[in-house]
């Protein structure tokens, strides 16, 4: 947390939650709104009148910029810790394996649910 005297680390969960609610919560909430579902249910004339869709897309863009900024922070941390390329490659491999395994399990569960019905 930035203060006039420098940066401090906040560990109190209530303060962190209050800071998040005052800051990025609205952008995160608006950016997860299902614009695609809304566009399918409305006709083209109604859709063209809604300027809120542009705002929703802008909120998603703002969220993506925040994620990009976070990736830069992670990159600075990796450079600071001086992780070797081989270690980083192994970590990336295991993370990718974990994600693919999760997705495979989700698809397998979905197939089981569909076949049961």
Secondary structure, 3 states (H helix, E strand, C coil): CEECCEECCCCCHHHHHHHHHHCCHHHHHHHCCCHHHHHHHCCHHHHHHCCHHHHHHHHHHHHHHHHHHHHHHHHHHHHHHCCCHHHHHHHHHHHHHHHHHHHHHHHHHHHHHHHHC
